[in-house]
Each structure stands twice: as C-alpha cells, then as structure tokens.
Amino acid sequence: MSLFGEKCHRCGSRTRKKDGDTPVCPPCAETMRLMSEADVEERRTCPIDGTTMDKEVRYMVVMDRCPECRGVWLDGGELQLIGEHAEEAALRALAGAFSFPPA
C-alpha cells in the first residue's frame, strides 16, 4: 500500500478502504451497494413504449432508464437527492478553484 492509498478498482481515485482484498473508494462502494439492492427489485416497464427498463446509479440514486426511448423515471424524492448531490459537486468545484493560486 502506498503512502496515499491504493487506486480504487472502479474509478481509479486514491483510497485506503478495501472490499476484501480489492481497493474501493467510499462513493464506488455506495454505488455497488445501491446496485446490488436494485438488482432484487422488480423491473419496471416504460410508460411510453412498454419496454422493460434498466437500473442505473447516478449521483447515488437508482434510476430506471428505458433502453429504447432513453427516458428516465425517478421514484419520489430522487430528483431532490440528485439536485443536492449536483449542488454539493458544484460547491466543491468552486472551492477547488480558490484553493490554489492561478498558474
């Protein structure tokens, strides 16, 4: 293990956490947990074209996406969670812009 941790096997970011012997960062571990929970849920059909929708994780939210029309369907409260995660990411990016002197 290096001084700054190993690289996450999913995204490549540095981490000190492991899942068994595999290095994994906390966001990727949470994404994997959400996907394993979503795998046991019943697949929904698209209200537009009747196609069975796929499950995707974005901003730590499990979404239903139609592979045909590419429509995205959210459960109650999920749009608010996506907005909170996007706002947090924007604030981090803004803070990062002021943490180093311009090159």
C-alpha positions in Angstrom: 0.0 0.0 0.0 1.4 3.4 -0.9 1.5 6.4 1.3 -1.6 7.9 -0.3 -3.5 4.6 -0.6 -4.2 2.4 -3.5 -6.3 3.1 -6.5 -10.0 2.2 -6.5 -10.6 -0.7 -8.9 -13.7 1.1 -10.3 -12.8 4.8 -10.7 -9.0 5.0 -10.1 -9.2 7.5 -7.3 -6.9 7.0 -4.3 -8.4 5.2 -1.3 -7.4 3.4 1.8 -10.6 1.4 2.0 -10.9 -2.2 0.8 -13.7 -4.6 -0.1 -12.0 -7.8 0.8 -8.6 -7.5 -0.9 -9.8 -5.0 -3.5 -9.3 -1.3 -3.0 -12.6 0.6 -3.4 -13.4 4.3 -2.6 -16.5 5.1 -0.5 -18.5 6.5 -3.4 -17.9 3.4 -5.5 -18.7 1.2 -2.5 -22.0 3.0 -2.1 -22.8 2.7 -5.8 -22.1 -1.1 -5.7 -24.4 -1.4 -2.6 -27.2 0.5 -4.4 -26.9 -1.6 -7.5 -27.0 -4.9 -5.5 -30.1 -3.6 -3.8 -31.6 -2.6 -7.1 -30.9 -6.0 -8.6 -33.5 -7.6 -6.4 -36.2 -5.0 -7.3 -38.8 -5.9 -9.9 -38.0 -4.3 -13.3 -40.5 -1.7 -14.3 -41.9 -1.2 -17.8 -41.6 2.2 -19.6 -44.8 4.1 -19.5 -44.0 5.5 -23.0 -43.3 2.3 -25.0 -43.7 -0.6 -22.7 -40.0 -1.7 -22.8 -38.5 -3.2 -19.6 -36.3 -0.5 -18.1 -32.7 -0.9 -16.9 -31.4 0.3 -13.5 -28.7 2.9 -13.3 -27.0 4.7 -10.5 -26.2 8.4 -10.9 -25.5 10.8 -8.0 -26.1 7.9 -5.6 -29.7 7.5 -6.8 -31.0 4.4 -8.6 -32.9 5.4 -11.7 -35.0 3.5 -14.2 -33.9 4.2 -17.8 -35.7 2.9 -20.9 -33.2 1.4 -23.4 -35.5 2.3 -26.3 -36.6 5.9 -25.7 -33.9 6.7 -23.2 -36.5 8.2 -20.8 -35.5 8.4 -17.2 -38.0 7.7 -14.4 -37.5 8.6 -10.8 -39.2 7.5 -7.6 -40.4 10.0 -5.0 -37.7 12.2 -3.6 -35.0 11.1 -6.0 -35.0 14.3 -8.1 -34.3 16.3 -4.8 -31.4 13.9 -4.0 -29.9 14.4 -7.4 -30.1 18.2 -7.0 -28.4 18.0 -3.6 -25.5 15.9 -5.0 -25.1 18.3 -8.0 -25.2 21.3 -5.7 -22.5 19.7 -3.5 -20.3 18.9 -6.5 -20.6 22.5 -7.8 -19.6 23.9 -4.4 -16.6 21.6 -4.3 -15.6 22.7 -7.7 -15.9 26.3 -6.8 -13.9 25.8 -3.6 -11.2 24.0 -5.5 -10.9 26.9 -7.9 -9.9 29.2 -4.9 -7.6 26.7 -3.1 -4.6 27.0 -5.4 -3.0 30.2 -6.9 -3.6 30.6 -10.6 -0.9 29.1 -12.8 
